[in-house]
Amino acid sequence: MTSQSLGLLYDPVPSAATIALRSAFAAVFYSVLHIVAKTIAAQSIHPKIWNAFSNRDKSILAEKVCSTVNSLFIGGAGLYFVLVSDAFANADLFATYPPELDWVFPQLVGYTIYDTATMYLQGDWPMAMWIHHYMTLYATFGMPIYRRLAVLVVYFFITELTASIQNVIWFHQNVDPSALLSPETEAVELLKLKAKRSRTYAQLLFVRVCGFLFFRTWVVPYLLYLIPVLSGGWIPFVQTLRNEPLGLSIPAVLMFSMFGYINADWTIMAVRAWQRKTRGTAKDAKDAKEQ
C-alpha cells in the first residue's frame, strides 16, 4: 500500500476517495471471512449434513456468519451512540455528526457491497431485498460525505441486532441432526428429536419477537417524536429539509418511509410465525398425550 493510500485511510475529514478505500477494506474483510467460515463449516459439520446442502445453502451459511458479525458491530455501535456516548446529548438533528461514524459507515458500505455480490451469485432473492441493499449502500456511502441527519441513521443501526437472532433460527432450521440417525433407530429417535427441535424452534421464534420489540418496533415511532424535539417542530424540520441537497433530502424521506414499512411488516410476520408455531406445538403435545 502506498503512503498516499495510507493517508487517505486515516484522513480525519474523509473525502469520497477515503470512504471508498475504507469501504473496500471492509468488503475484502467480509469476503475473506466468508471463505474462512465456509471452509470451517465444511470441516466441522458432519459430512452427511454438509453434503445435503445445495451450493446456494452453503454460501448462505457462510453469509450468515458475516451477517452476524455485521449485525453485532452495527447494532452495538447504535446502542453505544444512543445509550452510552453523549454524542447525541442536546443534538442538532441535522448537524450533529460524531467523528467515529467515519469508520462505522464505511464498514457498513463494505458489508453491503459484499452482501449484494453474494446475493447476486446466490440468485433467487426478492426485489424488496435488492431495493433495501441499494438504498442502504447509497445512504451509508453518502452519510460521511453529507455529514447530515446522522441521528436518524444511527437509531436505525439498532435494528440490525435482529439479524443475529434470525441467523440463529436459520442455523437451527437447516443444520438438522436428524440426518445422522441410523435406519435402525430412526423411528423412535426421530420423533423425539423432532419434538425437541419443534419446542426449541418455538422458543427461538419467541426470542425473535422479543428482539423485534426491543430493537426494531419502537425506532420509527420514537424518531417521529424525536424529530420535532431536536429541530424545533415539524415546520422548521420540513423547511430545513427542503434547503438540503436533493441527494440527501429525497433519499432521507424514502429510506425513512421504507424502513418504517419494513419494521412494521417484519414485526407482524414475526409475531404471526410465532403464533402459528405455538398453536401447532400445543396441538402436537395434545395429540401425543391422546396417543
C-alpha positions in Angstrom: 0.0 0.0 0.0 1.4 3.4 -0.9 1.8 6.3 1.6 -0.9 8.2 -0.3 -3.3 5.3 0.3 -2.4 5.3 4.0 -3.0 9.0 4.1 -6.5 8.5 2.6 -7.2 5.7 5.1 -6.5 7.9 8.1 -7.9 11.1 6.7 -9.5 12.9 9.7 -12.2 14.5 7.4 -12.8 11.8 4.8 -13.3 12.5 1.2 -15.2 10.2 -1.2 -11.9 8.5 -2.0 -11.2 7.9 1.7 -14.7 6.4 2.2 -14.3 4.3 -0.9 -10.9 3.0 0.4 -12.2 2.2 3.9 -15.2 0.5 2.3 -13.0 -1.6 0.1 -11.1 -2.9 3.1 -14.4 -3.8 4.8 -15.6 -5.6 1.6 -12.4 -7.6 1.4 -12.6 -8.4 5.1 -16.1 -9.9 4.8 -15.2 -11.7 1.6 -12.3 -13.4 3.4 -14.5 -14.1 6.4 -17.0 -15.8 4.0 -14.3 -18.1 2.6 -13.0 -18.9 6.1 -16.5 -19.6 7.5 -17.4 -21.8 4.6 -14.1 -23.8 5.0 -14.6 -24.2 8.7 -18.2 -25.3 8.2 -17.2 -27.9 5.7 -14.7 -29.4 8.2 -16.9 -29.0 11.3 -20.4 -30.1 10.1 -21.0 -33.8 9.7 -20.4 -34.7 6.0 -23.9 -36.3 5.8 -25.4 -32.9 6.7 -23.0 -30.8 4.8 -23.3 -32.8 1.6 -27.1 -32.5 1.7 -26.7 -28.7 1.4 -27.0 -27.2 -2.0 -24.2 -24.9 -3.2 -26.6 -21.9 -2.6 -27.2 -23.1 1.0 -23.5 -23.5 1.6 -23.0 -19.9 0.5 -25.9 -18.7 2.6 -24.4 -20.4 5.7 -21.2 -18.5 5.3 -23.1 -15.3 4.6 -25.0 -15.8 7.9 -21.7 -15.8 9.8 -20.7 -12.5 8.1 -24.2 -11.1 8.7 -24.0 -11.9 12.4 -20.6 -10.1 12.7 -22.0 -7.0 10.9 -25.2 -7.2 12.9 -23.4 -7.2 16.2 -21.0 -4.4 15.1 -23.5 -2.1 13.6 -26.2 -2.8 16.3 -23.6 -2.4 19.0 -22.5 0.9 17.5 -26.1 2.1 17.5 -26.5 1.2 21.2 -23.2 2.8 22.1 -24.1 6.2 20.4 -27.7 6.2 21.8 -27.2 4.8 25.3 -23.5 5.2 26.3 -22.0 8.1 24.4 -23.0 11.7 25.0 -22.6 12.4 21.2 -26.4 13.0 20.8 -26.9 14.9 24.0 -28.7 18.1 23.1 -28.1 17.1 19.5 -28.8 19.2 16.4 -30.9 16.9 14.2 -29.2 18.0 11.0 -25.7 19.0 12.1 -24.6 16.6 14.9 -22.2 14.0 13.4 -19.9 12.0 15.8 -16.5 11.6 14.0 -16.5 7.8 14.9 -19.1 7.4 12.3 -16.5 8.0 9.6 -15.3 4.4 10.4 -18.7 2.9 11.1 -20.3 3.9 7.8 -17.6 2.5 5.6 -17.7 -0.8 7.4 -21.4 -1.0 6.6 -20.8 0.1 3.0 -18.2 -2.7 2.6 -20.5 -5.3 4.1 -23.4 -4.2 1.9 -21.1 -4.5 -1.2 -20.1 -8.0 -0.1 -23.7 -9.0 0.7 -25.1 -7.6 -2.6 -22.5 -9.5 -4.6 -23.2 -12.7 -2.6 -27.0 -12.3 -3.2 -26.3 -11.9 -7.0 -24.2 -15.1 -7.0 -26.8 -17.0 -5.0 -29.8 -15.8 -7.1 -33.5 -16.1 -6.3 -33.8 -13.1 -3.9 -37.0 -10.9 -3.9 -36.9 -7.4 -5.3 -37.5 -5.9 -1.8 -34.2 -7.2 -0.7 -32.4 -5.6 -3.7 -34.1 -2.2 -3.1 -33.1 -2.5 0.6 -29.5 -3.1 -0.3 -29.2 -0.4 -2.9 -30.7 2.2 -0.7 -28.6 1.2 2.2 -25.5 1.4 0.0 -26.4 4.9 -1.2 -27.2 6.1 2.3 -24.2 4.7 4.1 -21.8 5.9 1.4 -23.4 9.4 1.3 -23.6 10.0 5.1 -19.8 10.6 5.7 -19.9 13.0 2.7 -23.0 15.0 3.5 -22.5 14.6 7.3 -26.1 15.4 8.0 -29.1 13.7 9.7 -26.8 11.2 11.3 -29.1 11.0 14.4 -31.8 9.3 12.3 -29.5 6.8 10.7 -27.8 5.8 14.0 -31.1 4.9 15.6 -31.7 2.6 12.6 -28.4 0.9 13.4 -30.0 -0.7 16.4 -32.5 -2.6 14.3 -29.6 -4.6 12.8 -29.4 -6.6 16.0 -32.4 -8.6 15.0 -30.4 -10.1 12.1 -28.3 -12.1 14.6 -31.5 -13.7 16.0 -32.7 -14.6 12.5 -29.4 -16.1 11.7 -29.6 -18.4 14.7 -33.1 -19.5 13.6 -31.7 -20.3 10.1 -28.9 -22.5 11.5 -31.5 -24.3 13.7 -33.7 -24.9 10.8 -31.0 -26.0 8.3 -28.4 -27.8 10.3 -30.6 -30.8 11.1 -29.0 -33.6 13.2 -31.8 -36.0 12.3 -29.8 -36.7 9.1 -27.3 -38.6 11.3 -29.8 -41.1 12.7 -29.3 -44.7 11.5 -32.2 -46.6 9.9 -32.5 -48.9 13.0 -33.1 -46.0 15.4 -34.9 -43.6 13.1 -38.5 -44.5 14.0 -38.2 -43.7 17.7 -35.3 -41.2 17.9 -36.6 -39.2 15.0 -39.9 -38.5 16.8 -38.1 -37.4 20.0 -35.6 -35.3 18.1 -38.4 -33.6 16.1 -40.4 -32.9 19.2 -37.4 -31.3 20.9 -36.4 -29.3 17.9 -40.0 -28.1 17.5 -40.1 -26.8 21.0 -36.7 -25.1 20.5 -37.9 -23.6 17.3 -41.0 -22.2 19.0 -38.7 -20.7 21.7 -36.5 -19.1 19.1 -39.4 -17.6 17.3 -40.5 -16.1 20.7 -37.0 -14.7 21.2 -37.2 -13.2 17.7 -40.5 -11.5 18.6 -38.9 -10.0 21.7 -35.9 -8.9 19.6 -38.1 -7.1 17.2 -39.9 -5.4 20.1 -36.7 -4.3 21.9 -34.6 -3.4 18.8 -36.9 -2.6 15.9 -40.6 -1.8 16.5 -40.1 1.3 18.6 -37.5 3.0 16.5 -39.7 4.8 13.9 -42.4 5.9 16.4 -39.6 7.3 18.7 -38.0 9.1 15.8 -41.3 10.6 14.9 -41.3 12.0 18.4 -37.6 13.0 18.4 -37.6 14.8 15.0 -39.7 17.8 16.2 -38.0 17.9 19.6 -34.5 18.2 18.0 -35.5 20.5 15.2 -37.9 22.9 17.0 -41.1 21.4 15.5 -42.2 19.8 12.3 -42.4 23.1 10.3 -38.8 24.1 11.0 -37.8 20.5 10.2 -39.5 20.5 6.8 -38.2 23.9 6.0 -34.6 22.9 6.8 -35.0 19.6 4.9 -36.2 21.5 1.8 -33.0 23.5 1.8 -30.8 20.4 2.0 -29.3 19.0 -1.2 -31.7 16.8 -3.1 -29.2 13.9 -2.9 -29.8 14.0 0.8 -33.4 15.1 1.4 -35.2 12.8 -1.1 -33.3 9.6 -0.1 -33.8 10.5 3.5 -37.6 10.6 3.1 -37.7 7.5 1.0 -35.4 5.5 3.4 -37.3 6.6 6.5 -40.6 5.5 4.9 -39.1 2.3 3.6 -37.6 1.3 6.9 -40.7 2.3 8.7 -42.7 -0.1 6.5 -40.1 -2.9 6.8 -40.0 -2.6 10.6 -43.8 -2.9 10.8 -44.1 -5.6 8.2 -41.3 -7.8 9.6 -42.6 -7.4 13.1 -46.1 -8.5 12.1 -44.7 -11.5 10.2 -42.5 -12.5 13.2 -45.5 -12.4 15.6 -47.7 -14.4 13.2 -45.0 -17.0 12.7 -44.6 -17.4 16.4 -48.4 -17.7 16.9 -48.7 -20.3 14.2 -45.9 -22.4 15.7 -47.2 -22.0 19.2 -50.6 -23.3 18.2 -49.0 -26.1 16.2 -46.8 -27.1 19.1 -49.7 -27.1 21.5 -51.7 -29.3 19.1 -48.8 -31.8 18.7 -48.5 -32.1 22.5 -52.2 -32.7 22.9 -52.1 -35.4 20.1 -49.1 -37.0 21.8 -51.0 -37.3 25.1 -54.0 -38.8 23.5 -51.9 -41.4 21.8 
